[in-house]
Amino acid sequence: MVQTRDINRLIEALEEGAVQRDFRAMLSGCRDLLQAHGVLPDRIQIPMIKPLGFRHPTIWGVILTWHRDRAFSDTMVMTHDEAKARGALDEEQPPDSDGRPTTPYHYVYGQRDWMFECETSSPPIDLPIFDNLREDGLKYYACFRLHMPAVNRPAVVSLSAETPFPNDLRERLEPLRGLLGMAWYAAYRTSQALQIARSYVGPTTGPKVLDGQIVRGSSETIDAGVMFCDVRGFTALSQTVGSEIIPIMNRLFEVIGDEANQRGGEILKFIGDAMLLIFPLDGRTQIDVARCLIETVEQSLHRVKDVALDMGYELACGFGCHIGEVIYGNIGTSQRLDFTVMGPAVNLASRLESCCKEFDADAIFSTSVKAHAPHLVKVGEKTLKGIEGSTPLWVLPN
């Protein structure tokens, strides 16, 4: 019988996982619940993957595993690209050409029984998983389906042990299925909301939006480095490669975003073939942020060349960088909001990037960056739209 303490234990695990942004706390809660009901597995695995209802903008699945000796070291994370390269399916894995199951989960899918149990030495069909379990000294195996509301595919929990499970394993698990299913459903949806917010709004801003800290019309003024990055020759390239432009852009944005992230930068938005990034001072000095802007540009330029070589296209980017005060806030209509930065500092960074082609430069920096980077070289001055007076333009030395 499920007790109030069982529910409280799972809620606490769910709260801990949400705070840590990690599913392992939930698996620990699942293990504790099973043990409280006399089920003592040596290994628990929950495949949180796309075919089983897991939804994540960048991750195809997490094979979450706890082992009595190795804790969570067997847990595996797979991106959508990795899953595609491995030939992983987005739907339930079908039987092989002879109609034989290719996974033990086959026995609990659809209208089949919700639980499957066997000894690893004599399964109904010998699959690689049983070989691995035998090698690990695990002689008994069971998997069972959870009730998951509003999910096309059920979650499945697998258990393995050195010693036999209780004879009444089915009776012990039956009352736990609904509770575990609701808990994992909550974990799925909490993670999905957080990851969508982080992926589409940003790793710093996204969680703030979810926490209700940033609502329509709210804003703050912050000091930050601002970077505009634009892909050169995008129109001609897209006409040449057609839909292949998407993986090309993803590769370019990936390397630039990675370099920015390493230095405290955040991609705030994509604008067609361009990116707007900010590097909040947030306790750092302007000297630190100037260095981060320059290093991000230098390393990105090297990596863009590598991508161009690897993909066989002529690829290049232009950068505009400035340090100044920006308005950081949420704007839009009652139906559609956008989080952005605004102000003269943002306009200047954009205008600087637009000068790259004219001055045959990969990147152009403002005087606010030059003030902390004496090695930058002046290439001229220009009157920029919306910017008062003549603006000095600074570039990396040859």
N, C-alpha and C positions, 0 to 999 in steps of 0.2 A: 504494500500500500504506500502510495506517495504521501509523504508527510510535509507539513509546512516548512520544516527545516530544509527539506530537499529543494523546495522552490526558492527559499531564501539563499541557499548555497549557490544555485545557478544564477540568480539575479546578481549576487555579489561578483561571480565570475564574469558575467556579462558587463557589469560596470567597470571592473578592472581591465577587461579587454578593450573597452571603449576608450578608457583613459590612456592605456598603453598603445592603442591602435595595433593590437596584436591578438590573433585568434588563440594563442597558446593557453591563455588564461581560461578560455572556454573549454578547451580540451581537458585541462586540469579539473575543471568543474564537472565535466562529463565523467572523468575517471573516478572522482570522489563519489559521485552519485551511484555509479555502478558498484563500487566497493561497499558503499553503505547498504546496498541490496544484495550483498553476498556474491557479486560477480567480480573475480579478481584476475583480469587479464594481464599478461606480461607485455602485451603490445596492443595499442589502439591506433587505428588509422581512420581518418575522415577525409575522403577525396573531395575537396571543395573546388570543383572544376565546372567549366561552362556546360557540358552535357548534363550536369546535375543541378542546374539552376544558379550557379555562381556567376555573377555579373560584375565585371571590373573593366574600366576603359583601357588599361594597359596589361593586366595580368589575366592569362587564360585560366589559371588555376593554381591552387595551393594543395599539395598532398601533405596534409597535416598528420604527423606521426609522433606518438609517444612510445618509448621503449623503456623497460624497467632499468636497463643498464646505460642506455645512451641518451636518456631524456628526450629532447626534441631534435637531436642532431640529424635524424633521418628525414626531417621535413624538407620538402622541395617546392620551390616556386618556379612557375613556368610562364613566360610572357606569351602573347598571342603569336609573335613571330617564331619563337622557339617551338611552340606547339605545332605550328604549320610546318616547320622544318622537320619535325619528328613524325609528321603524318597523323597527328592526333585529330580526332573527329570532334565536331561541334555537337553531334547528336549521340545518342546511345550507341555504343559499339555493337555492331551486328554480329551474329554468329559467323564462323568461317565458311568456306565454300562447301564443306561437308555438313553444315548445320550445327556444328559443335560450338558451345559457348567459348568466348575468348576472355572472359573475366568471371569470377565467382558472383559478381553483382548481377549477372544475367538471371540468377535464380530468384532474385527478389524484385526485379523490374515489373512494371505493368501490373497485370492481374495475377501474377504468380504469388506464391507465399511470401509473407513479409520477412521471414527469417530463413536462413540457410545455415546448416551446421555439418561439419565433417571432421574426420581425422586427416591430418596432412599426409599421412602415409597411404591412405586409401581414399582419395577424393573421387567423385563420380567421373571426373576427367582431369588428367594431370596437366596443370597449367604452371608456367614459370613461377608464379607467386608461391605455389606450394613447395617447389624446390627450394626457394629462398627461405621459407619459413622452416623447413626441415633442417637446412644447414645452420639455422640460428637456434636449433633445439626446441622449436615451437611445434608441438605435436597436435594441437587442437585449434580449430578455426571455426569462427561463426561470423556472419554478417547479418545486419538487419536494417530494414527500411524505416525512415522516420516520416511522420506526418509533417509536411511542409505546406502551409497555406500559400496560395497564389504563386506557386512555383511549378513549372511544367514538368520537371523531373524531381524525384524524391532524393533527399540526402540519404547516404548510406554510411553506416558505422561498421567497421570490421574489427573483430577481436581475435587475438591469438594467445595461446597459453601453453606452458610446459605440461601442466597437469590438467586433468579433465575439468570441464565446466560442470556446474551443478546439473543434476538430472532434470531439474525443473527450470532450466535456463529460459525457456520460452515464457513461462509464467512470471518469471522475475523481470523480464524485459518488457513484456506487454504494457504494464502501467507506466513505464518510463518513456515510451515512444512519443506520446503527445507532448509531454513536458520538454523533452530534449528537442523535438522538432520545432516547438515555438521558440525555444532559446536560440537555436541555430538560425531560425528565420530572422529573429531580431538581430543577431550578429551579422548575418548576410546583409540585411537592409541598412544597418548602421554603417557597416564598412562601405557599402555601395554609395551611400550618400556622401560620406567623408571623402572617398576617393574621387568621386565625380567633382565635388567641390574643389579638391586639391588639384585635379587635372585640368579643370576648365577655368578655375578662377585663380589658382596659385596655391603653393604649399603654405604660405603665410596668411594670405587673405582668405582662402577657402574655409579653413576652420573657424575663422572669426565670423564669417557670414553664417555658418551653421549654428554658431553659439548665440546668434542674434545681436552681436556687438555692432554690426554694420547693417543699417537699414537704409531704405531709399531716402536720399537727401542728406545723409550724414557724411561728414568729411573731417579731415584733419590736415594740417599743414606740416609737412616733414621736409627735412633736408635729405637729399638723395642724389646719387649718380644716376643719370638717365642715359640710356643707350638705345638708339634706333639702328636696326640692321635690315638691309634690303638685299634681295638676291638680284644680281646684275644679269641683264639679258633674259629676264624671266619670260617675257611675251614671246620672243623668238623661240626659246627653248620649249615652251609649252605647245607651240604650234608644231614643232618637230616631233615631240615624243607623245603628245596626246595625254591619255590618262596615266601614263608612266610618270608624269610630273609629280604625282602624289608621293610615291616612295622616294623620289629624288629630294623633294622638299622635306620630307620627314627625316632623311639622313642629315641634311644640312642643319635643320633646326635642332636635331638631336645633339650634334657635336657642339654647336654654339651654346645651347641651353646647358649642356653638361659643364662647359667651361665657366659659364656664369654662376651656376649653382655651387661650384667648388669655391667660389669667391664671394658668396653671400648675395648673389644676384637672383632675381626672380623674373621669369617671363610673365609679364602682366597681360599681354594680349598678342594675338596674331592678326595682322591686317593684310590679307591676301598673301603676297610673297614677302611681307615684312614682319618684323617683330619689334615690340616695345618691351624693354627690360628696365627694371629699376634696381639700384643698389642702395638701400636705405643706410644712412649713417648709423643710426641705432646704436650709439655708444662708440662708434669708430670715428676716426678723424678724417678730414678731407684728404689728407695725405694717403691714408689707407685706401679710401675709395678710389682715388685717382690711380693708385697702383693696380687695384683690382680691375678697373676699366681697361687699362692699357694691357695688362696680362691677359685678360679675357679676349681682347682683340687679337693680340699676337698669337696666342695658342689656337684660337678659332681659325685664323687665316691659314696656319699650318695644316690643321685638320681638314679644312675645306679642300685644300689641294689634294690631300690623301683621298678624300671621297671622290673628287673629280677623276683622279687616276683610276680608282677602283671601279667606278661606274662608267668610265669612258666618255664623259661629257666635259665640255668646257664650263666650269662652274666657278663663280666668284661672288663675293659679297662686299657691300660697302657699309661702313659704320659711321655713326655720328655720336659723339659723347660729350656730355656736359655735367657739371655738378651745380646744383642750385636748389631752391625751395620750390616744392610742388604741392598742389592740392590733391590729396589722396582720398577718394570717396566714391560713393555709390550714386549713380545717376540713371535716369530713364523714365519710363512710364509706369503706371500702376500694374501693367501686365508684363513688362520686359525691362529688366535692369541690367546695367553694365558697370563693372567696377573698373576704375581707370585713374590715371593721374592727369592733371591739367595744369596749365599755367605757362608763363613765358619760358621757363626752363625746358619744358617739354617741347615747345615750338622751336626753340633754338637747336636742340639735339636733332630734331627732324630736318631742319633747314641745313644743318651741317652735313648730315648724311647725303642730302640731295646735291651737295657740291662735289662729292667724290669723283663723279665721272668727269666734270669740267676740269678738275685739277689733277686728274689721273692719279688719284690716291685711293688706297684701300680703306683708310679711316681718316676722319678729320675731327680734331679735338678743339674744345673751346679754351679760352684763356683761363677759366677756372680750373681746368685740368692741367694746363701748362704751368700754372703757378706752383704745382707740386711735382712737376716732371720736367726739369730743365733740359733734358735731352731732346724734347720735341722740337721740330724745326718749323719755322714759319714759311708758308708757301704763298701768302698774299692776304689781301683783305677783300671783303665783298659786302655789299649792301644786301641784306637778306629780307625777304618779305615778312612784314610784321615785326621786324627787329629794328629798333631805333639805332641810327648811326651806322658806321662801317665796322664790320666784325672781323677781327683777325682770325686766320685759319692756321691750325697747327697740325702737323703730320708726324708719323714715325720717321726716324732717320733711315736712309737707304742702307 
